Amino acid sequence: MQNKPSEYAAIGGVDPRLITPFKRAMGEVARRTAHLSLERGVRVINVHHSHGGIFEYTGTQRHRFCKTLEGAGNKPAIAEWMYQNDGTGRTHLDKCVMDMARMGSNDCIAHGAMPAVFEDLVAAPDSEWFADERRAADFVKGMVAACESAKMSVIGGESAAMKYVVNARPPMPAAPELNGAVSGIIVPISQMVDSIRVQPGDSILGIGSSGMHSNGSGLVIGRAIKLPDVFLTKLPSGMTLGDSVLIPTLCYASFVEELLDQEADVHGLLPGTGGGVAKLASDPRPYNYRIHTWWKDEELPELFRYFRHVLGVSIEDCLTTFNWLGGYYVFVAKGNEDVVLKAAAKTGHKAMVVGIVEEGDRKVIFGPEGDLVLDAPDD
């Protein structure tokens, strides 16, 4: 081992000696989660000095694979700020890792594909970031928790120090970029969900979120850095703003698995992510999505109520930025609503019938706010 850093480490910010322990920790995650994909009929194949993840379907039914890519957005920057300022010694990284993995698995199940294997990319500002033992321990903790909730195995990843790419914008600290890819399996193929089946007359059901999930953190950062206590600002409950933001994304895999096993007439599944409630109109066809019922204001996550009622963010911005408690949406043929509600209750999720699909010109009509019109998120 070198006694001093190489020129590459000194100038480029890449010192393999500092990154190697983190890579070893991730290897331990792969070993601890290798059995999870077996519940999906997928076996991970380990080979010496592998440069890729190898896996196979062990069943006999016709099947298809689906792969999705997602990330934790700006939340790692909030976690890093909290690590440096809240005095608890917590890195909060485990929560961001759960966000990364669960956002990907929630996208995957939208096609009826059950998560099976997971790959991650951690791009940090320098090698020193990886050398922090607390970060490594919390990363492992979050990864294992995320994989257990989705029943998927880690098969590979990349840990990169990118000094000239991953940069912070003051006053936020340097933080890693967290991205992950989920490969899921559709078996039998009759469980594949294609939203082309969504049509006027379909009922829309909302499945509750745990809070912000991984969308809207840019707005949160922009508002928080103007507050005297920034992310240590206390909400009415006493919880800090930072802790509220960092509540992990929910995993909806068990719910969708239960729903599809009940053979409900599901026409579409939609994660409540970018675009907030307005994302309901992301389908390019000329449909309107009339929301006639929603959770009461006091049922909304405290963070959302704080941004609307204390910080004065407009309801339109709230509905087009935050999920507003709609973490996932199910489109079903009329008469199938009870099947969805029962599947949600069985798997521990709150759910309600929130609206209906209509002929129209592609917008969301949010009835609880005086038929407020929300344009499609790409308009």
Buried (B, 14 or more C-beta within 10 A) or exposed (E): EEEEBEEEBEEBBBBBEBBBBBBEBBEBBBEBBBEBBBEBBBBBEEEEEEEEBEBEBEEEEEBBBBBBBBBBBBBBBBBBBBBEBBEEEBBBBBBBBBBBBBBBBBBBBBBBBBBBBBBBBBBBBBBEBBBBEEBBBBBBBBBBBBBEBBBBBBBBBEBBBBBEEBEEEEEBBBBBBBBBBBBBBBBEEEBBBEBEBBBEEBBBBBBBBBBBBBBBBEBBBEBBEEEEEBBBBEBEEEEBBBBBBBBBBBBBBBBBBBBBEBEBEBBBBBBBBBBBBBBBBBBEBEBBBBBBEBBEEEEBBBBBBBBBEEBEBEBBBBBBBBBBBBBBBBBBBEEBBEBBBBBBEEBEBBBBBBBBBEEBEBBBBBBBBEEBEBBBBEE
